[in-house]
């Protein structure tokens, strides 16, 4: 071979080096052979091992199945779904090149993912490093949002970027966190539809849609999942051999709770066990993690349409102990926003407590007999109640109130619902409210009774100063002013602030601002519970209690609906037709807030209730007010 031929051969070899035929590999096989996990992103840096996350094998293999055009993955956080996407991107770059459109919720998310996840993968995987130049080089084909490789281009963008979604064709589309996407890419419409339109010229196009689930009925990933094979990851029971899904509802555990600095601290005892839905056997976590598992399709016919869909929770993740999931669930109790996060990111479930409230007839039928005393009078407090709170709504011509009993684990009992006619600026109205607050509510055993431990009174009407003054007079009885604030994401309870009385700026009253939307969600969620126990709402039957059709019409007066505004879609509470009054809902909300503010140790309360035969009535408000009026001004300041 002449020197000239050698030079020509070298040039040709170099030119075709990157165009060798692809290996016969699935995405999983490619990742096992070539992918390395970067130390800044992985708890277990080093070579990728599909065996570590066996539930990802089938979704990755589906990508190289010529019969599959679309893969849908609904999964909890920290199960490896992002790594699956990265493996697919790496496989395309190395084995089956083509144009890729990778869509994140926002452009900022896209830049962050590229910088923190894609760039390290390319850097640490030799097979990719040879094909994609460093972003700092002079190669104009590699930027943060665009990376060129032989035979293709990776474009990374946000769902809110209309220009990127509507421009050049793309054989592959990958959508990450689909449920967080913008409703519209600018003014161009649905981002996913725009992205799919870019695949029109490719006979061998592939699409991958991945997301953590969000809200039932408003989840895009749920819709896509329903169109596919609907496969669930199920483990084999070592006792009966049947396969079942590990769900929170089938987890058995024991736990203790104690108060530390006024907050509940939970301790979950080992072992934590799974209840087999087929044989009822209890299987410890350690055993279940070693059991065979497989994907089982509920809609296998969708495979013929080219769509495979998968649903996975965190119980199968090798990085998430069951104890962590259980603790997160316990810690989120009573906090709707936190529970949503746990439900979506750990349980891998859609949040279902929006709208779909029961009707008045169903609630009327659910009322129960609390029993009668020896003298024929109705029992005021049924067994199970440990704490009483009161919520008061202020109207121009009356006060409406509800006394609510609370037991373990969010179980509640309606005790008394009523109203006091008269303007809230008169002594007579407040004296009658004192009769409600000071009253001792007895169990069937008349030696045992309860007083109201905490009362929240609405100050958002036309008489805020009157409410502030009257609440200050009754502070020793734990009567406090509240003001509701609507909107998503506002905490139900925040620390109180002091507000000055108009007549004397030196005299102040404590005011709690409540995130009423969060409270309403909790109430509506609890009303759906159909079995007495955790979070169940009891209501008494009988005329003297006040729980009639008017009450339930008012309690069920609002519904959470998805509305549109300039800010996009958001949830808002709207009044239902035929439900003009919502005072009962507000009263229940304030009574629930009162318990959250009080935050009692239920076990300690139960012990005291058993030991103490009869409570002592508190000092009357009138006497307290007389004492305050004769006291020097400096003694009227808050001292706590």
N, C-alpha and C positions, 0 to 999 in steps of 0.2 A: 504494500500500500504506500502510495506516494505521500509526501508531506502535505500536499494540497488536499488529497483525499482524507487524510487524518483530520485536518482542520475542518473540512466540510462535515465529516462524521461527528466531530465534537459539537459543532454548532447545531446540527440536526438533533443529536441526542439531548442537548440542553433544551432545545425548543419543545421536544415532545415529552420531556420528563414528567411534566405535570398533566399530561393527557393520556396516561396509561389507563387501560380498562379498569373499571372499579372491581373490587373484590366482592365475592358473593357473601356479604355480611349483612346481618340485621343491625339495627341501631344499637341494640343491647350488646351484640358481639363486637361491634366497632368500639363502643365505649369501654368494654372490658379489655380490649387490646390497646387502645390508643389514648384514652382520656385519663387525665390526671387532675385530681381535685386540688385546688389552690389553697394554701395554708391560711390566707386571710378570709376565706369564705367557708371553710369546711372544718368541722370538729375532728374529722378523720381524713386529713390530707394524705395524698398519695394516689396510687392507682385506683381507678373506679372499679367497684365490684357490684355487679347487678345482684349477686346473691345476698348482699346486705339489705337491699330493698326489693325483694322478689315480686312485690305487687306492681313494680314498674316494668317488668319484663314484657308482658303482653301488650301494654300500650305502646311501648317502643317497637316491638315486633310488628305491630299493626301498621306502623308507618311504611314499612317496606313490603306490605301485602298489596299486590297490584289491584285487589278487589276493593280496597278501602280508600276512599277519597277524603274522609274527614274523621278526625279523632277528637273526642270531647272528654276532658278530664275535670271532674269536680272533686276537690280534695281539701282537707283541712290544711292548716299551715304546718310547715316543718315536716312534711312527709317526703320531700324530694321532687315535687312537681316542676319547680324551676330548673333543677338539674336535668330532668327529663327533656325539657325544652332545649337546654344547652347541648345535651347529647345529640338531639335531632339536628340542631344547627351545625355542630361539628361534623356529623355524618354527611350532611349535604355538602359542606365545603370540601370534604376529603374524598367522598365516594360518588356522589350523584349531584354534581354542581348545577346550579340554576339560580335565578333571581329569588331572593328571600325578602319578604316584608314581615318584620317583627314589630308588633304593635303593643305598646304599653298604655296604661290609662291616660297619662299626660306626657308632654314633651320632656318635662323635668324628670319623670320616672324613667323615660327612655334613656336620657343622658346618664342617669345614675346607674341603671342596669348595665349599660354599655361599659362604663368606666369600672364598675366594681365586680361585674360578673363575666361579661364576654371577653374583655381585654385580658384578665388573668387566665381564663381558659385557653385562649390562643397562646399566651406566653408560656404556659406550663405544659402544653400538649405538643410534642415535637412534630406530629403529623400536620398540625395546623400552623405552627410557627413557620414552617418552610413555605407556606402558601399565602400567608397574610403578612404584609409588611408592618413594621412598627408604626404606630400613629405619629411618632415624632420624626419619622423619616421624611424625605422629600416626596414620597409617593403620594400624589394627590388622591389616589383611590382609597386611602385609608384615613378616615376622620372618626370622630366620636360617633356620629350617626350614620356613617357609611363605611363599609369595609369590603374591598374588592378582593377576589380570589380567582384563580384560573377557572373560567367557565361561568362565573356568576358574580353577583353583588348582594351583600347584606345591607338592607336599609332598615334602620331602627327609628321609630317615630312614636308619637302619642296619638291617641284617638281623637284629640282635639285639633289635630293638624290636618286641615282639609287638603292642602297642597300636596303633601306627601302621600296621602291616601288615594288621591285621584290622578296621580301622574303615571309613571312608567309601569308596564306590565310586570307581574310577579307570578312565578310558578308555585311558590310556596308561601303560605300565609300562616303566621303563628300569632295568636292573640293571647296575651297574658292578663290575668286578673280581669276577665271580661266583664264582671259585674260592676267594676269601678269605672268603666268607660263612660265617656261623655255621651249624652243622648243624641247629640248632633255634632258633626265635625264642622264647626263654624255654621254656615247656612246651607251646607251641602247635604245634610240628612244623616241617616244611620251610618256610623263609621264602619260597621262590619259589612254592610251592603256595598259601601264604596270599595272596601278592600277586596271583597269577592269578585267585584266587577273587573278587577285587574287580572283575574285568572282566565278570562273568557277564551283566550287564544291557546291555552295549554290543554291538550288532551290528557296529560298525565299530572294535572295539578293535585296538590295536597293541601289540606287545611288542618290546623291544630288549634283548638279552643280550650283554654285552661282558666280555672278560677276557683277561688274559695266561694262557697255559697253565701247568699245574703238573705233577702226577704222573699218569702213564698208569695208568688203571684206577681212579683216585680223583678225576678231574677232572669237575666238573659241566658245564663249558663244552664238554668233549670230547663228552659225551653229547648235548648240544643240537646241536652241530655235525654229528654223525652223522645227526641227524634231518632236516637241511636239504640244500640243494643241493651242499654240500661244494665250494665254489669256491676255487681257488688262483690267486694272481697270477703270471702267467707272461710272460716276455719273449721277444721274437722274436730268434732267432739271425741275425746279419747275413750268415752264410755259407750256411746251408741253408734259412733261412726258417721253420724249425719253432719252436714255442714251448716253452720249458722254464722250470722254476722255479729260482731262484737259491738253492741250499742250500749250507751250509758244506762238505758232503761233496764238492761239485763246485767248490770254490775252490782254485786253485793259487797258491802263493806260496813265496818263499824267505825265510829268516830266519836271523839269527845270534843267539847267546846268549853272554853273558859274566857273570862274577861281579863284583858291586860290593857291598862290605860283606857278603859271604856270601850274597847273594841273586841269583837269576837275573834279568838284564835283557835283554829281547828287543828286537830291531830287525827290522822287517819291510821287505823291499826292494820297491820298485816295479818293474814294474807287478804288481798283483794281478789275476789273470785268472779268468774263469769257463769251465769246461769244458762245452761243449754236449753234452747227453746223447744227441743224435741223430747228430751228425757228428764229435764229438770235437775240434772246433776250440777254440783258446784265444782268448777275447775279453777285452780289458782292461776294467776297471771303467768308465772314461770313455766307452767305446763303448756298453757295455750300458745306461748311464744315459740314453742318447739313443735307444735302441731302443724301438719300439712294444711295449706290454704290454697284457694284457687278462686278465679273469677267465675261467677255464675250469672248468666244473662237472663233477664226477665222479659226481654223483647228480642230474641235471637233473629227474628225475621228481618230486622233492620240491617243485618249484615249484607243481605242481598241488595240493599240500597246504597251500600258503601259507607255506612256510618257506624262506628263503634264508639260507645260511650261508657265511662267508668266513674264510679263514685266511691270515695275512700275517706275514712275518718282517721283521727290521730291514734286510736288504740293499736293500730298495726305498725306505727312508726317505731323504729329501733331507738330513736332519740327521745321519746316521750314516755316515761313511766306512767302506768295507770294512776299511781298515787298523785302525780302532778295534775292530771286531768280532774280527778275527784276533788282535790283541794281547790282548784280554780273554780269549779262548779259551786262548791260550798261557800267560798268567799264572795261569789257573785250574787248569792241569794238576796233578794230584796232590792237589788240594783238592776233595773231593766237594761240600762246601757251596757253594763259589764256582762250581764247574762247573754245579751246579743252576741258580744265578742266571743264568749266561751262557746256558745251554740254554733257559730259560724266557723271559728278558727280551730277549735279542738274537737267538738262533737261532729263537725262536718255536716251540720244540719241547717236547713233553711229556718229562718225565724218566722214563726207562724202566728204570733200574737198581734196581728194587725187586722182591725175590722172583724167581721164575722161574729158579732156579738149575739148572745141569745136574746129572745124576745120576752115581753112581759108575761105572757101566758106560761112560758116555761119556768120562769122564776117564781111566779105565784104558785104553781104546782109543786115547786121544790120546798116550799115553806114546811116547817116541822113543828111538832108540839114539844115545847120545852118542859112541859109538866105542870102540875098544880100543887099548891101547898095544902096543908091540912084544912085551912079555912076556906078553900076553894079559889083563892086568888092565884093568878099565874106566877110561875117561877120566873124571877127576874134574870138570874144568871145560871146557865147550864154548866154542868161539869165540863172541865177542859179549859175554861176561861181562867187566865192568870192575871191579866192586866186589862184595865178599862181606860180608854181614851175618849175624848169628845172633840168633834169637829163642828164649828159654828160658822154659818154663812150669814152675812149681814145684808139685809135689804132695807129699802127706805121705810117700810112699814112693819117690819118684823125681823126676828132672828129665827133661822132654821137651824136645827142641830141634830146630830146623831151620836149616840153613845155606842161604841164598838168594843166588843170583847176580843182579846187576842190570846192565843195559845201557842203551843210549840209549832215551829216550822211554817209560820205564815197562815195558820188556820184561824179564821175569824168567825165571830158570832154577832149578828145584829142584836143589840140590847133594847134600844129605844130610839125611835125617830119621832120628832115633834117640832112644833113651831111656837113662838111666843109673839103675839101680835102687839104692835106698838112701835113708835119711833125709837131708834137706838140711842137717843139722847135723853131718855127718861129713866129715872131710878126704878120705876116699877118693872120695866122690861129686864133690867139687869138683876133685880132682886129675884125675879122668876128664873132667870138663868142660874143664879146661885142655888136655887132649890134643886136644879138638875145636877149641878156640879157637886154640891155638898151631900146629896142623897147617898145613902148606903144601899147598894144593890146586893140583895141577898141570894144565896144559893137555896136549894130546897131545904138543906139543913140550915135553919135560921140562925144557928150559932156562928155561921161563916158568911162573911159578906165582903164586898170590895167598894172602895171609893174610886172615883175617877182620878187617875194618876197624872194626866197631862191634857190640857185643852188648848186647841189652836183656833183662834178667831180671825176671820177674814177682815182685813182693814182696807180692802181695795174699793169699797163703795163710796158713798157720799158722806160718810161719817168717820173718816180715818182718825181725826183727833179725839173723838169720843171713844173710839175703840182703844187707842193708845192709853188714854186716861184710865179707862175701866180695867184694862189688862194690868196696868201698873198697880192699881189698888189690889189686884188679886194675884200678884206674882208669887206670894207664899203658897198659893194653891196650884202653882204651875199653870197659870193661865197666860198665854202669850199671843201677841198679834202676829199674823202672817199676811203675806202678800204674794199672790200667784204670779208667775211669769211663764208665758208660753214660749214654745220653740224647741226644736230638736237639739239634743246634746246638752241641755241645761240640767245640772244635777238636781235630783229631787230635794236634797237637803244641803244647805250651805250654812256656815257659821253665822250667828245673828249679828246684827249691828244695832247701835243705839240711835233712836230718833227722838228729837226734842219735842216736848209739848208746846203748842202754840202760845199758851197763856204764860208759860214760864220756861224759858230756854234752858234753865238750869236743871229742870226736871226731865228725865229721859225715860224711854220705854224700850225694851228689847223687841226687835222686829226680825222675823225669819222670812227670807225670800224663798219660795218653793218653786221648783221646776215642775209645774202642774202636769205637763204633758207626760213626763216620766211616770208620775203617780197614776195618771189615767191608764197608761199602758199596763201597769202592774194590776190595777183593779180589773180591767177587762180580761187580762190573762187569767187571773184567779177565778173570775166568774165562769170560765170555761171548764174548770176542774169539776168533774162529775162524781168523784168518790170522796167521802169525808176523810179528812186527814190533811196532808201537806197542802197548803194554800187554798183549801176548800172554804167557801163562804156559806155559813149557815144563816138562815133567816127564820124568825119565829112566826107561828101561825096564831092569830087571835087579834081582836080589835084593839086591845090596850097597848100593843107594841108600836103601831104606826106603819107597819110594812104592808101597805095595800097597793092597789094597781097604780095609784098616783105616784107612790114612792118609786116603783120599778120603772114607770114611764120616765121619771126624772133621772133615775140612776142610769138607765140605758139610753140617754138622750143624745149621745155623741158617738161618732164613728171616725176612725182614722182613715183618711183617704190620701192617695197619691195625687198631688196637685202640681201644676206647672206655673212657674214664674220666670222672671228674667234670670234668676239664679239657677234655673234648671228645675228638675223634678225634686219635690220634697214632700214629706208627710205632714199633714195638718189635721187637727180635730175639727170636724164639722157637725153642726146640729142636724139631726135626722128630721125629716118631715113628720109632723104630728107630735114632736117632742119639744115643746116651746120652753119648758123649764128644765134647768140642769142643777138645781140646788142640792138635790140628793147626791149627785155625783161629786159636787164640790165638798159637801159635808164629809162624805166617805174619804175623799182625798185628804182633807185636813186631819181627820182622825187617824189615817194611816201615817201621815207625816208626824203626828204627835208621838206615835210609837217609835218611829225612826229617830226622832230627836231624843226621846227618853232613853232609848237603847237599853232596856232592862236586862238583867241576868235572870232569865226565866226559871232556871233551876233554883236560884236563891229565893225568888218570889214564891215558888211552889213550896219550898221548905217553910218559909214564914207563914204562908197561908194555912198550912196544916197545923202550925204551932199556935197561931193567934186565933182565939175563938171569936172575937168580935172587934171590929175597928172602932175607933173613937172619932166622932164627927169633928171636922176641922173648925177653926175659928170662923165665925160668920163675917162675910164681907163688910156688912154695915159697921160692925164693931171695929174692923181694921180701918175703914175709911174715917171713922170718928177719931181714932187714935192718930191717924196721919194728919188730919186737919188741925189738931191741937199741938202737933209736934213742931219744933223749930224747923225752918226751911232747910238748914244744913242736914237734918236728919232724914230728909226726904230723898236724898241722893241715892242712886243705886250703889250698893256696897259689894257687889259680886259680879 
